[in-house]
Amino acid sequence: MLRAIERAALGEPLSDKDARAIADCADPPAGAIREAARASRDRSFGRVVTYSPKVFLPLTNLCRDRCGYCSFRRSPGEAGEWTMTPSEVTAQIDRARDLGCAEALFCLGDKPEKAFSSYRRTLASLGHSSTVDYLDWGARTALARGLLPHTNAGLLTDAEMLRLKEVNVSLGLMLESSSPRLCEPGMPHHRAPDKRPDRRLAMIEAAGRLQIPFTTGILMGIGETRRERIDSLIAVRSLHRAYRHIQEVIVQPFRAAPGMPMHRAPEPDDAEITLTIAMARLILDDDVSLQAPPNLNPDATGKLLDSGLNDFGGISPVTPDYINPRHPWPHVDALAEGCARAGFALRPRASIYDRFVDRLEFLNPSLRAPTRAVQTRLATASAAQSQLATAGAAQSQLATAGAAKSSLAALGAAQSGLAAGSRAQ
């Protein structure tokens, strides 16, 4: 086992067999796993950790699924249900552009028009025939204002993904778990037909066939075993190796909230979260970025980085995390300071990773110029931020030196006074 971990540190991902053996171990060598994950991350990504400055646009929170851990979804007429109007979408995008955001994240409930006739009527009143039609309009609106769209709209058909590929630089779907056991009665996915693992894996595979840069991930702490987490990561790796389309994998911990069926369920602790992140780094190929949301791990920046993380995902100065509204985004400056203390530089990135931009089959030609413009804008902002940080560090050093000089002068004066007093005696 330790030999396999050492090989993973040097660039050979854990085999399916070795990864499962570690998962089944009652007392896995957590220290060695995290050390290997750090080495793997440093070799592939260096000491730079990234994030995407975004605006979160939940077009609707109507959803036909009823997951046990969700506080986001609503039914028509239920308190807190919404469908954003075009003017609301446009206003949020305009504000986001003014605040330097680069990503427009469209995220919403699964298949609402299949479940709710009132939502179909709402779409028609807005001039749209389907949710995908509305998403197409939203993405074009974002592009016209200099933001790059990324859409996570639940299960989509091949035709729907191809349409959205024309106006999105990337798409996403959380696998959450590959375990059918979580769909059994009493489990969190029992009343969620769109969370069946075979259906979600089929869409992730289809995205690969359609050559779409893709984001996926696992949700931990919803009743799955450690072995089931590892099986989920292995399933993602297998699909990526077939199509090389997975740009990032998210390890997202469950967080309880009032009103959800699982509001009393225990949350995963830092030790389990960071061990899962480290295992993910050793399982995934080195061209796949590894992400964890900083707002769901607010006091663990150093621990996350110490476990092989290289990306914090989207952070918004405009909108809350509508999925986890009790957990506010960190301020980017505070997160950057935490990263600096751990020896990392925090840098903004686009919602499509650089390695996909020049792969002609993965990015619609009409999106190449907007993508380059965003990359240039982020690089300029990053350079300015680095200069400010350097100037701040220099000022801090000067202040420290000045304070030390003053202290020495005061000490010298005090010593002279003591000597004069001694002579007078």
C-alpha positions as CSV (number, residue, x, y, z in Angstrom):
1,M,0.0,0.0,0.0
2,L,2.7,2.5,0.9
3,R,4.6,1.6,-2.2
4,A,1.5,2.5,-4.3
5,I,1.2,5.8,-2.5
6,E,4.9,6.6,-3.1
7,R,4.4,5.8,-6.9
8,A,1.4,8.1,-6.9
9,A,3.5,10.9,-5.5
10,L,5.8,10.5,-8.4
11,G,3.1,10.7,-11.0
12,E,1.5,7.2,-11.3
13,P,-2.1,7.5,-10.1
14,L,-3.4,4.8,-7.8
15,S,-4.7,1.7,-9.6
16,D,-8.4,0.8,-9.0
17,K,-7.2,-2.1,-6.8
18,D,-4.9,0.0,-4.7
19,A,-7.4,2.8,-4.3
20,R,-10.1,0.4,-3.1
21,A,-7.6,-1.3,-0.8
22,I,-6.9,2.0,0.9
23,A,-10.6,2.8,1.1
24,D,-11.2,-0.6,2.8
25,C,-8.4,-0.1,5.3
26,A,-9.6,0.5,8.8
27,D,-6.7,2.8,9.6
28,P,-5.4,4.3,6.3
29,P,-2.0,6.0,6.4
30,A,-3.5,9.5,6.2
31,G,-0.2,11.3,6.7
32,A,1.5,9.5,3.8
33,I,-1.6,9.9,1.6
34,R,-1.6,13.7,2.2
35,E,2.1,14.0,1.7
36,A,1.9,12.2,-1.7
37,A,-1.1,14.3,-2.7
38,R,0.9,17.5,-2.0
39,A,3.8,16.2,-4.1
40,S,1.4,15.3,-6.9
41,R,-0.3,18.7,-6.9
42,D,3.0,20.6,-6.7
43,R,4.4,18.6,-9.6
44,S,1.3,19.3,-11.8
45,F,0.1,22.8,-10.7
46,G,3.0,24.3,-8.7
47,R,2.3,26.7,-5.8
48,V,-0.6,28.5,-7.5
49,V,-4.2,27.9,-6.4
50,T,-7.0,29.3,-8.5
51,Y,-10.6,30.5,-8.3
52,S,-13.2,31.7,-10.7
53,P,-14.7,35.2,-10.0
54,K,-18.4,34.5,-10.9
55,V,-22.0,35.5,-10.6
56,F,-24.4,32.8,-9.5
57,L,-27.6,32.8,-11.7
58,P,-30.2,30.3,-10.4
59,L,-32.8,30.7,-13.2
60,T,-35.2,28.7,-11.1
61,N,-35.3,26.7,-8.0
62,L,-38.2,24.6,-9.1
63,C,-37.1,20.9,-9.3
64,R,-38.8,17.6,-9.7
65,D,-36.2,15.8,-7.5
66,R,-36.5,15.7,-3.7
67,C,-33.0,14.9,-2.4
68,G,-32.7,14.4,1.3
69,Y,-29.9,16.9,1.7
70,C,-31.3,19.8,-0.4
71,S,-32.5,23.1,0.9
72,F,-32.6,24.8,-2.5
73,R,-35.4,23.1,-4.4
74,R,-39.0,24.3,-4.3
75,S,-42.4,23.3,-5.8
76,P,-44.8,25.9,-7.3
77,G,-46.6,27.9,-4.7
78,E,-44.1,26.9,-1.9
79,A,-42.6,29.7,0.1
80,G,-39.3,30.8,-1.4
81,E,-39.8,29.5,-4.9
82,W,-38.6,31.7,-7.8
83,T,-37.9,31.9,-11.5
84,M,-35.7,34.8,-12.4
85,T,-37.0,37.3,-14.9
86,P,-34.9,38.4,-17.9
87,S,-34.5,41.9,-16.3
88,E,-33.2,40.3,-13.1
89,V,-30.7,38.1,-15.0
90,T,-29.4,41.1,-17.0
91,A,-29.1,43.3,-13.9
92,Q,-27.1,40.7,-12.1
93,I,-24.8,40.2,-15.1
94,D,-24.2,43.9,-15.4
95,R,-23.3,44.2,-11.8
96,A,-21.0,41.3,-12.0
97,R,-19.2,42.8,-15.0
98,D,-18.7,46.0,-13.1
99,L,-17.2,44.1,-10.1
100,G,-14.7,42.2,-12.3
101,C,-16.4,38.9,-12.6
102,A,-15.5,36.6,-15.5
103,E,-18.0,33.7,-15.1
104,A,-21.8,33.5,-15.4
105,L,-22.8,30.3,-13.6
106,F,-26.3,29.2,-14.6
107,C,-27.4,26.6,-12.1
108,L,-31.0,25.4,-11.5
109,G,-33.3,22.5,-10.5
110,D,-33.6,19.4,-12.6
111,K,-36.3,19.1,-15.3
112,P,-38.8,21.6,-13.8
113,E,-40.9,21.8,-17.0
114,K,-41.5,18.0,-16.9
115,A,-43.0,18.3,-13.5
116,F,-44.8,21.6,-13.3
117,S,-47.3,23.0,-15.8
118,S,-47.2,26.4,-14.1
119,Y,-43.5,26.6,-14.9
120,R,-44.2,25.8,-18.5
121,R,-46.6,28.7,-18.6
122,T,-44.0,31.0,-16.9
123,L,-41.5,30.1,-19.6
124,A,-44.0,30.8,-22.3
125,S,-44.8,34.2,-20.8
126,L,-41.1,35.0,-20.9
127,G,-41.0,34.1,-24.6
128,H,-39.2,30.7,-24.2
129,S,-40.3,27.2,-25.2
130,S,-38.0,25.4,-22.7
131,T,-35.5,25.8,-19.9
132,V,-32.7,25.2,-22.4
133,D,-34.1,28.0,-24.6
134,Y,-34.0,30.4,-21.6
135,L,-30.5,29.2,-20.8
136,D,-29.4,29.9,-24.4
137,W,-30.7,33.5,-24.1
138,G,-29.0,33.9,-20.7
139,A,-25.7,32.7,-22.0
140,R,-25.8,35.1,-25.0
141,T,-26.7,37.9,-22.7
142,A,-23.6,37.1,-20.5
143,L,-21.3,36.8,-23.6
144,A,-22.5,40.2,-24.8
145,R,-21.4,41.7,-21.5
146,G,-18.0,40.0,-21.4
147,L,-18.7,37.1,-19.1
148,L,-18.1,33.4,-20.0
149,P,-21.1,31.2,-19.3
150,H,-20.9,27.8,-17.5
151,T,-24.1,25.9,-17.1
152,N,-25.1,23.2,-14.7
153,A,-28.8,22.4,-15.5
154,G,-29.0,18.8,-14.4
155,L,-29.5,16.0,-16.8
156,L,-29.5,17.1,-20.5
157,T,-29.9,15.3,-23.8
158,D,-27.2,15.2,-26.4
159,A,-29.1,17.8,-28.5
160,E,-29.5,20.1,-25.5
161,M,-25.8,19.9,-24.7
162,L,-24.8,20.6,-28.3
163,R,-27.1,23.6,-28.3
164,L,-25.6,24.9,-25.1
165,K,-22.0,24.2,-26.3
166,E,-22.6,26.9,-28.9
167,V,-22.9,29.6,-26.1
168,N,-21.1,28.0,-23.1
169,V,-17.4,27.5,-22.7
170,S,-18.0,24.6,-20.3
171,L,-20.9,22.5,-18.8
172,G,-21.2,20.6,-15.6
173,L,-23.1,17.9,-13.7
174,M,-22.2,16.7,-10.2
175,L,-22.1,12.9,-10.2
176,E,-22.5,13.1,-6.4
177,S,-22.2,9.3,-6.0
178,S,-22.0,6.3,-8.3
179,S,-23.7,4.2,-5.6
180,P,-27.2,2.8,-6.4
181,R,-27.6,2.1,-2.7
182,L,-28.2,5.8,-2.1
183,C,-31.4,5.5,-4.3
184,E,-33.0,2.9,-2.1
185,P,-36.0,3.6,0.2
186,G,-34.9,5.8,3.2
187,M,-31.8,7.0,1.4
188,P,-31.2,10.6,0.1
189,H,-31.7,9.9,-3.6
190,H,-34.8,7.7,-3.3
191,R,-37.2,10.5,-4.4
192,A,-34.8,11.9,-7.0
193,P,-35.1,10.2,-10.4
194,D,-32.5,12.4,-11.9
195,K,-29.9,11.3,-9.4
196,R,-29.7,7.7,-10.6
197,P,-26.0,7.0,-11.1
198,D,-26.3,5.3,-14.4
199,R,-28.1,8.3,-15.9
200,R,-25.6,10.8,-14.6
201,L,-22.6,8.8,-15.7
202,A,-24.3,8.5,-19.1
203,M,-24.5,12.3,-19.4
204,I,-20.9,12.7,-18.3
205,E,-19.8,10.2,-20.9
206,A,-22.0,11.9,-23.6
207,A,-20.2,15.2,-22.8
208,G,-17.0,13.5,-23.6
209,R,-18.3,12.2,-26.9
210,L,-19.5,15.7,-27.7
211,Q,-16.1,17.1,-26.7
212,I,-17.4,19.5,-24.1
213,P,-15.1,20.8,-21.3
214,F,-16.8,19.4,-18.2
215,T,-17.0,19.8,-14.5
216,T,-18.2,17.1,-12.2
217,G,-17.7,16.0,-8.6
218,I,-18.7,14.0,-5.6
219,L,-20.9,15.0,-2.6
220,M,-19.6,13.5,0.6
221,G,-21.4,13.0,3.9
222,I,-24.8,12.0,2.6
223,G,-24.7,8.4,3.8
224,E,-22.1,6.9,1.4
225,T,-19.2,4.8,2.6
226,R,-15.6,5.6,2.0
227,R,-15.4,2.8,-0.5
228,E,-18.4,4.3,-2.4
229,R,-16.6,7.7,-2.6
230,I,-13.5,6.0,-4.1
231,D,-15.7,4.1,-6.5
232,S,-17.2,7.4,-7.6
233,L,-13.8,8.9,-8.2
234,I,-12.7,5.9,-10.2
235,A,-15.8,6.1,-12.3
236,V,-15.0,9.7,-13.2
237,R,-11.4,8.9,-14.0
238,S,-12.5,6.1,-16.3
239,L,-14.7,8.4,-18.3
240,H,-12.0,11.1,-18.4
241,R,-9.5,8.6,-19.7
242,A,-11.8,7.7,-22.5
243,Y,-12.4,11.3,-23.7
244,R,-10.0,13.6,-21.8
245,H,-12.8,16.1,-21.2
246,I,-13.0,16.5,-17.4
247,Q,-11.4,19.8,-16.5
248,E,-12.1,19.7,-12.8
249,V,-13.5,17.5,-10.1
250,I,-15.2,18.9,-7.0
251,V,-15.1,17.3,-3.5
252,Q,-18.1,18.9,-1.8
253,P,-19.0,18.2,1.8
254,F,-22.6,17.9,3.0
255,R,-23.7,20.8,5.1
256,A,-27.0,20.5,7.1
257,A,-29.6,23.3,7.1
258,P,-33.0,23.8,8.7
259,G,-35.9,22.5,6.5
260,M,-34.1,19.7,4.7
261,P,-34.9,16.1,5.6
262,M,-31.3,15.5,6.6
263,H,-31.1,18.6,8.9
264,R,-30.0,16.5,11.8
265,A,-27.5,14.4,9.9
266,P,-23.9,14.6,11.0
267,E,-21.5,16.6,8.7
268,P,-18.2,15.2,7.6
269,D,-15.3,16.5,9.7
270,D,-12.1,18.2,8.4
271,A,-10.1,15.0,8.7
272,E,-12.4,13.0,6.5
273,I,-12.8,15.8,4.0
274,T,-9.1,16.3,3.6
275,L,-8.4,12.6,3.4
276,T,-11.0,12.4,0.6
277,I,-9.4,15.3,-1.2
278,A,-5.9,13.7,-0.9
279,M,-7.3,10.4,-2.2
280,A,-8.9,12.2,-5.1
281,R,-5.6,13.8,-6.1
282,L,-3.9,10.4,-6.1
283,I,-6.7,8.8,-8.1
284,L,-7.3,11.5,-10.8
285,D,-4.9,12.1,-13.7
286,D,-2.6,15.1,-13.3
287,D,-4.4,17.1,-16.0
288,V,-7.6,17.2,-13.9
289,S,-7.9,20.1,-11.5
290,L,-9.1,19.3,-7.9
291,Q,-11.5,21.7,-6.2
292,A,-13.3,22.2,-2.9
293,P,-15.6,25.1,-2.1
294,P,-14.0,27.5,0.4
295,N,-17.2,28.7,1.9
296,L,-18.1,25.1,3.0
297,N,-14.6,24.8,4.6
298,P,-14.1,28.3,6.0
299,D,-11.5,27.5,8.6
300,A,-9.6,24.9,6.7
301,T,-7.7,26.7,3.9
302,G,-4.3,25.5,5.1
303,K,-5.6,21.9,5.6
304,L,-7.2,21.8,2.1
305,L,-3.9,23.0,0.5
306,D,-2.0,20.5,2.7
307,S,-4.1,17.8,1.1
308,G,-3.4,18.4,-2.5
309,L,-6.1,21.0,-3.5
310,N,-5.3,23.4,-6.3
311,D,-8.6,25.2,-7.0
312,F,-11.4,26.8,-4.9
313,G,-14.0,27.1,-7.7
314,G,-16.3,30.0,-8.1
315,I,-16.4,32.9,-5.6
316,S,-19.0,35.7,-6.1
317,P,-18.8,39.3,-4.9
318,V,-22.4,39.7,-6.3
319,T,-24.6,36.8,-5.3
320,P,-24.7,34.3,-2.4
321,D,-24.3,30.5,-2.7
322,Y,-27.9,29.8,-3.3
323,I,-27.3,26.1,-2.7
324,N,-25.8,26.7,0.7
325,P,-27.0,30.2,1.6
326,R,-26.0,29.8,5.3
327,H,-22.3,29.7,4.1
328,P,-21.1,33.0,2.7
329,W,-18.3,33.3,0.2
330,P,-15.0,34.3,1.6
331,H,-13.5,37.7,0.8
332,V,-10.9,37.1,-1.9
333,D,-8.3,39.2,-0.1
334,A,-8.8,37.2,3.1
335,L,-8.5,33.9,1.1
336,A,-5.4,35.2,-0.7
337,E,-3.8,35.9,2.7
338,G,-4.6,32.4,3.9
339,C,-3.1,31.0,0.8
340,A,0.0,33.2,1.2
341,R,0.5,32.0,4.7
342,A,0.6,28.4,3.4
343,G,3.1,29.4,0.7
344,F,0.6,29.7,-2.3
345,A,-0.4,32.5,-4.7
346,L,-4.2,32.8,-5.3
347,R,-5.0,33.6,-8.9
348,P,-8.3,34.1,-10.9
349,R,-9.1,31.9,-13.8
350,A,-11.7,31.5,-16.5
351,S,-14.5,29.0,-16.4
352,I,-12.8,27.1,-19.2
353,Y,-9.3,25.9,-18.3
354,D,-6.4,27.1,-20.5
355,R,-5.6,23.6,-21.9
356,F,-9.0,23.4,-23.6
357,V,-9.0,26.8,-25.3
358,D,-6.6,25.8,-28.1
359,R,-8.3,22.4,-28.7
360,L,-10.5,23.5,-31.6
361,E,-13.0,20.6,-31.1
362,F,-13.7,21.6,-27.5
363,L,-14.5,25.3,-27.9
364,N,-16.9,26.8,-30.4
365,P,-14.9,29.1,-32.7
366,S,-17.3,32.0,-31.9
367,L,-16.3,31.7,-28.2
368,R,-12.6,31.9,-28.8
369,A,-12.3,35.7,-28.9
370,P,-14.5,36.2,-25.8
371,T,-12.5,33.6,-24.0
372,R,-9.2,35.3,-24.9
373,A,-10.6,38.7,-23.8
374,V,-11.5,37.3,-20.4
375,Q,-8.1,35.6,-20.0
376,T,-6.4,38.9,-20.8
377,R,-8.6,40.8,-18.4
378,L,-7.9,38.3,-15.6
379,A,-4.2,38.2,-16.3
380,T,-4.1,42.0,-16.0
381,A,-6.1,42.0,-12.8
382,S,-3.8,39.2,-11.4
383,A,-0.7,41.2,-12.3
384,A,-2.1,44.3,-10.6
385,Q,-3.0,42.3,-7.5
386,S,0.6,40.9,-7.4
387,Q,2.1,44.4,-7.6
388,L,-0.2,45.5,-4.7
389,A,0.8,42.5,-2.7
390,T,4.5,43.2,-3.4
391,A,4.1,46.8,-2.5
392,G,2.2,45.9,0.7
393,A,5.0,43.5,1.7
394,A,7.6,46.1,1.0
395,Q,5.8,48.7,3.1
396,S,5.3,46.1,5.9
397,Q,9.1,45.4,5.8
398,L,9.9,49.2,5.9
399,A,7.5,49.7,8.8
400,T,9.0,46.7,10.6
401,A,12.5,48.1,10.0
402,G,11.4,51.5,11.1
403,A,9.9,50.1,14.3
404,A,13.0,48.1,15.0
405,K,15.2,51.2,14.5
406,S,13.0,53.2,16.8
407,S,13.1,50.5,19.4
408,L,16.9,50.3,19.2
409,A,17.1,54.1,19.5
410,A,14.8,54.0,22.5
411,L,16.8,51.2,24.0
412,G,20.0,53.1,23.5
413,A,18.5,56.2,25.1
414,A,17.3,54.1,28.0
415,Q,20.7,52.5,28.4
416,S,22.4,56.0,28.4
417,G,20.0,57.2,31.0
418,L,20.7,54.2,33.2
419,A,24.5,54.8,32.7
420,A,24.2,58.4,33.6
421,G,22.1,57.6,36.7
422,S,24.7,55.0,37.7
423,R,27.5,57.6,37.4
424,A,25.5,60.1,39.4
425,Q,25.2,57.6,42.2
